[in-house]
Amino acid sequence: MEEKKLYNAVRKTITLADGRRIEIETGKLAKQADGSVVVKMGDTMLLGTVVAAKDAKPDTDFMPLQVEYKEKYAACGRYPGGFMKREGKANDSEVLVARLIDRALRPLFPSDYHAEVYVTVTLISADKDIQPDALAGLAASAALAVSDIPFGGPISEVRVVRRNGEYAINPNFSEMPECDLDIMVGGTIDNILMVEGEMKEVSEEVMLGAIKFAHEEIKKHCAVQIELSKELGKDVKRTYCHEVNDEELRQTIVRELYDKAYAIATSGTMKHEREDLFNALEAEFASRYTEEELVEKAPLIHKYFHDDVQKKAMRNMILDEGKRLDGRRTDEIRPIWCEVGYLPAAHGSAIFTRGETQSLTTVTLGTKLDEKVKDEVLVQGTEQFVLHYNFPPFSTGEAKAARGLSRREIGHGHLAWRALKPMVPLGEENPYAVRVVSDILESNGSSSMATVCAGTLALMDAGVKLKKPVSGIAMGLISDSQTGKWAVLSDILGDEDHLGDMDFKVTGTRDGITATQMDIKVDGLSYEVLAAALEQARKGRMHILDKITECIAEPRADYKPCVPRIVQITIPQDMIGSVIGPGGKVIQDIQKTTNTTITITEEDNKGIVDIFGIDKAALDGALARIKAIVAIPEVGETYHGRIRSIVAFGAFVEIMPGKDALLHISEIDYKRFETMEETGLKEGDEIDVKLIGIDPKTGKLKLSRKALLPKPEGYVERERRPRPERRERHERKEE
């Protein structure tokens, strides 16, 4: 009897330009989800699922989308670390991938769709050389494509890099060191939605070329998903009704309040004053209704006032008059003031204030032991440079408690870290572990870019030899598809970010871009507009760099007195064991007696020794002992040694830590001694000796004490008779 198949899998294939294949499979796993797929490339497999609530919760007027990305350790045959030996909460890398997916998906859900949607992407099999984050957006979108959840996609995300001047899609881990550009790009078949990544001082033209190159690949991914959706009959989505509208009320609000809102928008007031005026205008209109009527009408009044009055008034003001909420021109940067060294006990500190946005940033320098340890599914190692970003509620005047680290804080900190990382010296150029912490004290417009600027200032204040100063700027866009008008805004406010069609952050030096993050909320944004935004951003970055270098032009010549000092030396690989000693005995003794911290790492067949001490005397003491251990004895040099043992034919003298040499009884003095007792030497005595030879076969060292003594008058060196075998060689030589 033929066995009945219990599932019906459907597969589609995407072929990359270099011949590699991406396979999308549905109908085999997680069939109770509204949509599920497995995306496979090589041995890497990601399970993407999506589930949506049947209806929206009462009074929900936003898109409650939750995206999770999780990597399973079993995917590549590894045990999780820690006591529990199981996966825990999402680490920073997983949060960052989830944010990339969220930012591409969120703008494409219908504006009136408010049911809870949960997207989960899980790495279930991992090829150690394939980067799974480049496939996560495709997995999430494909899961939506095979569901009946309303969605304006599909989308895909790809990583585009540049190697040797050529762009490439979704490279492997092993290919990344050769790249000078690394960005993730998300988009639909028609539009770019999201860009984020890092670069090594590339030009605006190079970055724009990378975005265009990525979009051509994204179009192919989207076409395959559209084909799959139609084949499964999922191109027709579920019906829903999540909003009840009152057109008469909307028209009344627009008619009565638009002009008043426009007047507030053009008044040039500060953030909180402007908010108070808008809130008062809305409250005045709502006061004409009874409490019973407001139960139904209050949410609608707020929605219509915000979307059709406040938002449109602010947008029209910019497009029609070229005037912004705070009275600036579209390309004008808010006033900036900076200060370095504000915190006297910190290793480095700076305040960067731009308009109503302020960052207090500190730098702390530590040892190799302070480096961040990375133990992820596919990435292990350490990070010498870290950056942390904190956004407390008081920075926006909110009266609420700070409850842990938000995903936004992780994302903003990562962007600032990417911006500064290419300019922070690492490895042999800088022995310190470097931690930058940005505490946002005020916020009204791009605090992540303020973090980049404050980080540059604080690093130079700390004496870190930053290769070049870095600045950052947040750009915005207001556009009207009906009139064709558009305006690019430099240094956007929080309200301009909220009401605008694009949020575009760019960081870099005077010579090129180091990082970018872009979210586009409007269809059909042309490359002409992107190019204009990039050029306007470049000019803004140069203006901000001028302000930074006016405050501090270059890194301080030396570290501050409060900074513990590090000396780094290189030793031969075969001497690492000698410095450590059996069971760590030698290195522990050095640290204890000199009050230092010493770390040794093996790189490129050599030992890198970092000595970390609180003062110069401690460093010098530890350095002298290590140099003595690794020093190579030289014939003809004089050494001050200690007698370790006495034997019948001489004494063994320690001339360097761990290095003993024979002082033969005949080399002690010009006198002839028959026994060692006659010499008067004993164990523990310290004497000066000269190294007179090294046996080429055994490497044994030969010492002489008498070579350092004055030769007695009339002394004649007694000729030594060679041993038989030596006599034979001597005779052959004479012949």
Secondary structure by P-SEA (a helix, b strand, c coil): cbbbbcbbbbbbbbbccccbbbbbbcccccccccbbbbbbcccbbbbbbbbbcccccccccccbbbbbbbbbcccccccccccccccccccaaaaaaaaaaaaacccccccccccbbbbbbbbcccccccccccaaaaaaaaaaaaccccccccbbbbbbbbccccccccccccccccccbbbbbbbccccccccccccccccaaaaaaaaaaaaaaaaaaaaaaaaaaaaacccbbbbbbcccccaaaaaaaaaccaaaaaaaaaccccaaaaaaaaaaaaaaaacccccccccccaaaaaaaaacccaaaaaaaaaaaccccccccccccccbbbbbccccccccccbbbbcccbbbbbbbbbbccccccccccccccccccbbbbbbbcccccccccccccccaaaaaaaaaaaaaaccccccccccccbbbbbbbbccccccaaaaaaaaaaaaaaaacccccbbbbbbbbbbbbbccccbbbbbccccaaaaaaccbbbbbbbcccccccbbbbbccccccaaaaaaaaaaaaaaaaaaaaaaaaacccccccccccbbbbbbbbbccccccccccccaaaaaaaaaaacbbbbbbbcccbbbbbbbcccaaaaaaaaaaaaaaacccccccccbbbbccccccbbbbbccccbbbbbcccccccccccccccccccccbbbbbbbccccccccbbbbbcccccccccccccccccccaaaaaaaaaaac
